[in-house]
């Protein structure tokens, strides 16, 4: 028969705004709950303890959650000397609230706002230990480098320790086996979806499909990394293998997931590390193959304050020992980043490099794919329209992957066309003109700049610009010449369509000419991103523009990503 008992549940209530507060459990200070009542959080915590600790017979782990005796509140003032360079920051002091609890062999204390704790023989020594822990936290996290990092340690107005009794029950030994069996829930269906592809998704890639199949059936190192530009068909290759699974005699099931789904599902209950270990055991036992889209993302998810281990790092031993089979993908640029972040990580994979198709092969792939979609939607498409979208993407969006970008563009056009109301017997055809019209709608570019059949009157362009910018005939002439080069496709392929530097004293019309050019090309004077370059004079300013790492957007890259 189960033994029922209760223990106190402690949580810090951090007040930071009139009526707003955060709740941080004492046993798990990395978790913050916004505006939730203590009773609700305590009930959730009790349920997790019951399911993940007591029902599994791990009674010793419960002792870590139990704190005997009362907690007392006190404060500690920490003095910081001025910076060595006498400039970065002056001498200052900060007051920290801490709570302490008398135990059998000494005193244990914790600073809620920082999550640091210390143990000492008496209260006086505890203050010294806590001060050392606070200084170590400031040093380790480099909080003195920026004012906002210092202010972040005193962001709340007050803190209190709240207590709530939680009721638990310890199962009898006979009951434990039954409870363990009931709780063996499969993780794989929660974190990934089973691939079941019925229709062809990859074209003219039989060689790569065969290479991938052989790699997965090898005796050693059955982990595969697909490397190639975005949109070249890496994901489609895995989907096509799933469709041909029986013919290729691939027995294991193929499951697909991504970094965000993994961390979302694995963070439940006991934390992602323990759940990921269980997932790897499940994959090893079933022999299933896990397809993870974008390997680079795995190196960032899973990290948090005080933990530098990512999901990719945690998977390393399982992959290196061959306990699990993984397929993933990345670009050449991401591959270089991975080598820097984790040397030799790529050696655990067989790399298959996929190149963008070109010329007639590219045209045939897009044609086959779009015709398959069009037949389902009862919509026709002219071959000339397909050639036109390839030309437009090569010309104006050279950094978009092929054939992915034009296929997605035409697929969207077909779906919108097919969903329009019409008699079932009517066959709609998408023409070259419709493709150009839709491209202009998406990019905002004027039709006469995009369509070779529509002429551009260079003289009218100059007159229009001169009517809006006074006294800058030479500058307008140069801009008009550049626009004429863009119109006639005489600019260099694979580069920005134009780069202009307006030089002159303040007030002569440099910014106005840039706005007029934005309005001419993209239909709005607001389609422009402005930066004061005097703010980017330091050697490290480039990180502010383009981002300090793969996952941090800079001001320039964020603006372009928002409005290409």
PAFI-6524 format. One record per residue (C-alpha): residue number from 1; chain; x, y negated, z negated. Coordinates in steps of 0.2 Angstrom, whole numbers, plus 5000, padded with zeros to 4 digits. Layout:
# PAFI-6524
n_chain_px_py_pz
NUM_A_X_Y_Z
...
# end
This chain:
# PAFI-6524
n_chain_px_py_pz
1_A_5000_5000_5000
2_A_5007_4983_5005
3_A_5013_4971_4991
4_A_5006_4954_4991
5_A_5016_4939_4985
6_A_5019_4920_4989
7_A_5034_4909_4990
8_A_5036_4890_4992
9_A_5038_4882_5009
10_A_5048_4866_5010
11_A_5048_4853_5024
12_A_5055_4835_5025
13_A_5042_4822_5030
14_A_5052_4808_5039
15_A_5041_4792_5041
16_A_5047_4781_5056
17_A_5032_4770_5061
18_A_5016_4764_5052
19_A_5006_4780_5052
20_A_5018_4791_5062
21_A_5030_4804_5055
22_A_5040_4819_5059
23_A_5040_4836_5049
24_A_5056_4846_5048
25_A_5056_4863_5039
26_A_5070_4864_5026
27_A_5075_4881_5033
28_A_5075_4875_5051
29_A_5080_4857_5052
30_A_5083_4858_5071
31_A_5064_4859_5074
32_A_5053_4843_5072
33_A_5034_4842_5072
34_A_5026_4826_5076
35_A_5011_4821_5066
36_A_5007_4839_5061
37_A_5000_4842_5043
38_A_5011_4853_5032
39_A_4998_4866_5029
40_A_4997_4870_5048
41_A_5016_4871_5050
42_A_5017_4882_5034
43_A_5004_4894_5041
44_A_5013_4895_5057
45_A_5029_4898_5048
46_A_5021_4911_5037
47_A_5015_4921_5052
48_A_5032_4921_5060
49_A_5040_4927_5044
50_A_5027_4941_5042
51_A_5028_4947_5060
52_A_5047_4945_5063
53_A_5054_4948_5046
54_A_5043_4958_5034
55_A_5034_4969_5047
56_A_5051_4974_5054
57_A_5057_4979_5036
58_A_5070_4965_5035
59_A_5067_4961_5017
60_A_5084_4954_5014
61_A_5082_4940_5027
62_A_5067_4934_5016
63_A_5079_4929_5002
64_A_5087_4916_5014
65_A_5070_4907_5014
66_A_5067_4907_4996
67_A_5074_4892_4985
68_A_5072_4894_4966
69_A_5069_4879_4955
70_A_5065_4861_4959
71_A_5073_4849_4971
72_A_5079_4832_4966
73_A_5080_4816_4977
74_A_5095_4805_4976
75_A_5105_4793_4988
76_A_5123_4791_4993
77_A_5132_4776_5000
78_A_5146_4780_5013
79_A_5159_4766_5017
80_A_5166_4766_5035
81_A_5182_4756_5038
82_A_5183_4744_5053
83_A_5189_4751_5070
84_A_5207_4753_5073
85_A_5207_4741_5088
86_A_5198_4728_5076
87_A_5185_4726_5090
88_A_5174_4741_5093
89_A_5165_4739_5076
90_A_5167_4730_5059
91_A_5168_4738_5042
92_A_5150_4744_5036
93_A_5141_4755_5024
94_A_5126_4767_5026
95_A_5115_4773_5013
96_A_5109_4791_5015
97_A_5095_4800_5006
98_A_5099_4818_5000
99_A_5090_4831_4991
100_A_5098_4844_4979
101_A_5094_4860_4970
102_A_5102_4868_4955
103_A_5107_4886_4958
104_A_5116_4899_4948
105_A_5134_4895_4953
106_A_5132_4877_4957
107_A_5122_4863_4966
108_A_5116_4864_4984
109_A_5112_4848_4993
110_A_5106_4843_5010
111_A_5105_4826_5020
112_A_5088_4827_5030
113_A_5092_4814_5043
114_A_5108_4822_5049
115_A_5105_4840_5044
116_A_5121_4842_5035
117_A_5122_4852_5019
118_A_5135_4855_5005
119_A_5138_4866_4989
120_A_5148_4861_4974
121_A_5150_4866_4955
122_A_5141_4850_4949
123_A_5132_4835_4956
124_A_5147_4823_4956
125_A_5157_4835_4967
126_A_5142_4838_4977
127_A_5141_4819_4982
128_A_5160_4820_4987
129_A_5156_4836_4998
130_A_5141_4828_5006
131_A_5151_4812_5010
132_A_5165_4823_5018
133_A_5151_4832_5028
134_A_5144_4816_5034
135_A_5161_4809_5039
136_A_5164_4825_5048
137_A_5147_4824_5057
138_A_5151_4806_5063
139_A_5168_4812_5069
140_A_5162_4828_5078
141_A_5148_4819_5087
142_A_5158_4803_5090
143_A_5144_4793_5082
144_A_5156_4778_5080
145_A_5158_4776_5099
146_A_5141_4767_5101
147_A_5130_4757_5090
148_A_5114_4767_5095
149_A_5122_4783_5089
150_A_5125_4775_5072
151_A_5108_4768_5071
152_A_5101_4785_5076
153_A_5106_4791_5058
154_A_5095_4779_5049
155_A_5080_4778_5061
156_A_5067_4782_5048
157_A_5059_4771_5035
158_A_5057_4784_5021
159_A_5059_4803_5018
160_A_5050_4815_5006
161_A_5051_4833_5003
162_A_5034_4842_5003
163_A_5030_4859_4997
164_A_5016_4872_5002
165_A_5014_4889_4995
166_A_5013_4903_5009
167_A_5006_4920_5006
168_A_5015_4935_5012
169_A_5014_4954_5010
170_A_5028_4967_5011
171_A_5022_4983_5020
172_A_5025_5000_5012
173_A_5038_5011_5020
174_A_5025_5022_5028
175_A_5017_5006_5036
176_A_5033_5000_5043
177_A_5035_5012_5058
178_A_5017_5009_5064
179_A_5020_4990_5063
180_A_5036_4991_5073
181_A_5028_5001_5087
182_A_5014_4988_5088
183_A_5026_4973_5089
184_A_5037_4980_5104
185_A_5030_4968_5116
186_A_5037_4967_5133
187_A_5047_4951_5136
188_A_5050_4953_5155
189_A_5032_4950_5161
190_A_5032_4934_5150
191_A_5048_4926_5157
192_A_5047_4932_5175
193_A_5035_4936_5189
194_A_5036_4953_5198
195_A_5040_4950_5217
196_A_5027_4957_5228
197_A_5029_4950_5246
198_A_5017_4956_5259
199_A_5021_4945_5274
200_A_5038_4941_5283
201_A_5046_4926_5275
202_A_5064_4926_5282
203_A_5068_4927_5301
204_A_5084_4931_5310
205_A_5092_4936_5294
206_A_5092_4955_5295
207_A_5111_4955_5293
208_A_5111_4946_5277
209_A_5096_4956_5270
210_A_5106_4972_5274
211_A_5121_4965_5265
212_A_5111_4960_5250
213_A_5103_4978_5249
214_A_5120_4986_5250
215_A_5127_4975_5236
216_A_5112_4980_5225
217_A_5115_4999_5229
218_A_5134_4999_5225
219_A_5142_5009_5212
220_A_5150_4994_5204
221_A_5146_4975_5201
222_A_5128_4975_5207
223_A_5126_4956_5203
224_A_5124_4945_5218
225_A_5127_4926_5220
226_A_5119_4918_5236
227_A_5129_4903_5241
228_A_5123_4890_5253
229_A_5116_4873_5256
230_A_5098_4869_5249
231_A_5085_4874_5261
232_A_5096_4887_5271
233_A_5085_4902_5266
234_A_5093_4909_5250
235_A_5077_4911_5241
236_A_5068_4917_5257
237_A_5082_4931_5258
238_A_5077_4938_5241
239_A_5059_4938_5245
240_A_5062_4946_5262
241_A_5072_4960_5253
242_A_5057_4962_5241
243_A_5046_4964_5256
244_A_5058_4977_5264
245_A_5061_4986_5247
246_A_5054_5003_5252
247_A_5063_5003_5269
248_A_5079_4998_5261
249_A_5077_5011_5247
250_A_5079_4998_5233
251_A_5070_5007_5219
252_A_5072_4995_5204
253_A_5058_4981_5203
254_A_5063_4963_5208
255_A_5058_4950_5195
256_A_5059_4931_5198
257_A_5062_4917_5186
258_A_5071_4901_5183
259_A_5080_4892_5169
260_A_5066_4881_5163
261_A_5054_4896_5162
262_A_5067_4907_5153
263_A_5070_4894_5139
264_A_5052_4890_5137
265_A_5047_4908_5134
266_A_5062_4913_5125
267_A_5061_4899_5112
268_A_5046_4907_5104
269_A_5047_4914_5087
270_A_5065_4919_5082
271_A_5074_4908_5095
272_A_5081_4911_5112
273_A_5097_4920_5107
274_A_5088_4935_5099
275_A_5074_4935_5112
276_A_5087_4935_5126
277_A_5096_4949_5119
278_A_5080_4959_5118
279_A_5076_4954_5136
280_A_5093_4961_5141
281_A_5090_4977_5132
282_A_5073_4978_5142
283_A_5082_4975_5158
284_A_5095_4988_5155
285_A_5083_5001_5150
286_A_5071_4998_5165
287_A_5085_4995_5178
288_A_5075_4980_5185
289_A_5084_4967_5194
290_A_5081_4949_5188
291_A_5082_4935_5202
292_A_5086_4918_5193
293_A_5084_4903_5204
294_A_5098_4890_5203
295_A_5112_4898_5193
296_A_5119_4880_5188
297_A_5104_4876_5178
298_A_5108_4891_5166
299_A_5123_4882_5160
300_A_5113_4868_5153
301_A_5098_4875_5146
302_A_5099_4883_5128
303_A_5111_4870_5121
304_A_5106_4859_5107
305_A_5114_4849_5093
306_A_5127_4860_5085
307_A_5126_4874_5098
308_A_5136_4873_5114
309_A_5132_4890_5120
310_A_5120_4890_5135
311_A_5110_4904_5142
312_A_5123_4907_5155
313_A_5136_4909_5142
314_A_5126_4921_5132
315_A_5122_4932_5147
316_A_5141_4933_5151
317_A_5145_4949_5142
318_A_5129_4958_5148
319_A_5133_4954_5166
320_A_5152_4958_5165
321_A_5148_4975_5157
322_A_5136_4978_5171
323_A_5122_4981_5158
324_A_5110_4970_5168
325_A_5108_4967_5187
326_A_5106_4949_5192
327_A_5103_4939_5208
328_A_5106_4921_5208
329_A_5109_4906_5220
330_A_5118_4890_5221
331_A_5126_4877_5233
332_A_5145_4876_5237
333_A_5145_4860_5226
334_A_5137_4869_5211
335_A_5149_4884_5213
336_A_5164_4872_5210
337_A_5155_4865_5195
338_A_5152_4882_5188
339_A_5171_4887_5191
340_A_5175_4871_5180
341_A_5162_4875_5167
342_A_5166_4893_5165
343_A_5182_4900_5174
344_A_5180_4918_5181
345_A_5161_4918_5178
346_A_5159_4920_5197
347_A_5170_4935_5197
348_A_5156_4945_5190
349_A_5146_4942_5205
350_A_5147_4948_5224
351_A_5146_4931_5233
352_A_5136_4931_5249
353_A_5138_4914_5259
354_A_5123_4908_5269
355_A_5126_4895_5283
356_A_5113_4884_5290
357_A_5107_4890_5307
358_A_5111_4879_5322
359_A_5105_4875_5339
360_A_5093_4888_5347
361_A_5094_4900_5333
362_A_5087_4886_5321
363_A_5073_4882_5333
364_A_5068_4900_5335
365_A_5068_4903_5316
366_A_5056_4887_5313
367_A_5046_4892_5328
368_A_5043_4910_5322
369_A_5039_4904_5304
370_A_5027_4890_5309
371_A_5018_4901_5322
372_A_5015_4914_5309
373_A_5007_4901_5297
374_A_4998_4893_5311
375_A_4990_4909_5316
376_A_4983_4911_5299
377_A_4976_4894_5298
378_A_4969_4894_5316
379_A_4980_4879_5321
380_A_4991_4878_5336
381_A_5007_4868_5337
382_A_5017_4863_5352
383_A_5035_4869_5354
384_A_5040_4851_5358
385_A_5033_4845_5341
386_A_5044_4858_5332
387_A_5059_4852_5342
388_A_5055_4834_5338
389_A_5054_4837_5319
390_A_5071_4845_5320
391_A_5078_4830_5329
392_A_5071_4818_5316
393_A_5078_4828_5302
394_A_5095_4829_5310
395_A_5094_4810_5313
396_A_5086_4802_5298
397_A_5088_4815_5284
398_A_5105_4824_5288
399_A_5107_4829_5270
400_A_5091_4839_5269
401_A_5093_4858_5271
402_A_5089_4867_5287
403_A_5078_4875_5291
404_A_5069_4873_5274
405_A_5065_4854_5276
406_A_5057_4855_5293
407_A_5048_4871_5289
408_A_5040_4863_5273
409_A_5036_4847_5283
410_A_5027_4857_5296
411_A_5019_4869_5284
412_A_5011_4854_5275
413_A_5005_4847_5291
414_A_4997_4864_5296
415_A_4989_4866_5279
416_A_4981_4848_5280
417_A_4976_4851_5298
418_A_4968_4868_5294
419_A_4958_4862_5279
420_A_4950_4849_5289
421_A_4931_4852_5293
422_A_4928_4858_5310
423_A_4919_4872_5319
424_A_4927_4889_5317
425_A_4928_4892_5335
426_A_4938_4876_5338
427_A_4957_4878_5340
428_A_4967_4862_5334
429_A_4984_4859_5341
430_A_4997_4848_5332
431_A_5007_4838_5345
432_A_5023_4829_5345
433_A_5014_4812_5342
434_A_5006_4819_5326
435_A_5023_4825_5320
436_A_5031_4807_5323
437_A_5016_4799_5315
438_A_5017_4810_5299
439_A_5036_4807_5298
440_A_5033_4788_5299
441_A_5020_4789_5286
442_A_5031_4799_5274
443_A_5047_4788_5276
444_A_5039_4771_5279
445_A_5049_4769_5295
446_A_5042_4759_5310
447_A_5037_4770_5324
448_A_5047_4761_5337
449_A_5063_4765_5327
450_A_5058_4784_5327
451_A_5050_4787_5343
452_A_5062_4786_5358
453_A_5046_4784_5370
454_A_5042_4767_5361
455_A_5054_4753_5366
456_A_5061_4741_5353
457_A_5062_4722_5358
458_A_5079_4717_5351
459_A_5075_4699_5356
460_A_5058_4699_5346
461_A_5067_4707_5331
462_A_5080_4693_5331
463_A_5066_4679_5333
464_A_5056_4687_5319
465_A_5072_4688_5307
466_A_5076_4670_5311
467_A_5059_4664_5307
468_A_5061_4671_5289
469_A_5080_4667_5286
470_A_5085_4650_5291
471_A_5102_4645_5298
472_A_5109_4662_5299
473_A_5109_4666_5317
474_A_5126_4675_5317
475_A_5121_4687_5303
476_A_5104_4690_5311
477_A_5113_4694_5327
478_A_5124_4707_5318
479_A_5109_4715_5310
480_A_5099_4716_5326
481_A_5114_4724_5334
482_A_5115_4737_5321
483_A_5096_4741_5322
484_A_5099_4743_5341
485_A_5112_4755_5338
486_A_5101_4765_5326
487_A_5087_4764_5339
488_A_5098_4771_5353
489_A_5106_4785_5341
490_A_5123_4778_5344
491_A_5128_4778_5325
492_A_5138_4792_5318
493_A_5129_4808_5314
494_A_5129_4815_5296
495_A_5132_4797_5289
496_A_5121_4784_5282
497_A_5112_4776_5297
498_A_5120_4759_5293
499_A_5131_4751_5280
500_A_5130_4732_5279
501_A_5140_4719_5269
502_A_5133_4702_5267
503_A_5146_4689_5262
504_A_5143_4671_5257
505_A_5140_4658_5243
506_A_5125_4659_5232
507_A_5109_4654_5240
508_A_5112_4656_5258
509_A_5100_4670_5261
510_A_5110_4687_5258
511_A_5097_4694_5246
512_A_5083_4687_5257
513_A_5090_4695_5273
514_A_5092_4712_5264
515_A_5073_4711_5258
516_A_5068_4707_5276
517_A_5078_4722_5283
518_A_5069_4733_5270
519_A_5052_4727_5275
520_A_5057_4729_5293
521_A_5063_4747_5291
522_A_5052_4754_5277
523_A_5036_4742_5277
524_A_5039_4734_5260
525_A_5051_4721_5253
526_A_5051_4732_5237
527_A_5059_4747_5245
528_A_5076_4741_5239
529_A_5087_4745_5224
530_A_5097_4730_5217
531_A_5113_4732_5206
532_A_5124_4718_5199
533_A_5141_4725_5202
534_A_5149_4713_5189
535_A_5141_4725_5177
536_A_5151_4740_5184
537_A_5168_4733_5183
538_A_5176_4746_5171
539_A_5184_4762_5178
540_A_5170_4773_5170
541_A_5156_4763_5178
542_A_5155_4775_5192
543_A_5147_4788_5180
544_A_5133_4775_5177
545_A_5129_4774_5195
546_A_5130_4792_5201
547_A_5129_4802_5184
548_A_5142_4809_5172
549_A_5137_4827_5176
550_A_5127_4838_5187
551_A_5111_4836_5176
552_A_5113_4817_5172
553_A_5106_4805_5185
554_A_5115_4789_5187
555_A_5106_4772_5191
556_A_5109_4773_5210
557_A_5106_4792_5212
558_A_5090_4791_5201
559_A_5083_4776_5212
560_A_5087_4786_5228
561_A_5079_4802_5221
562_A_5063_4792_5216
563_A_5062_4783_5233
564_A_5073_4791_5247
# end
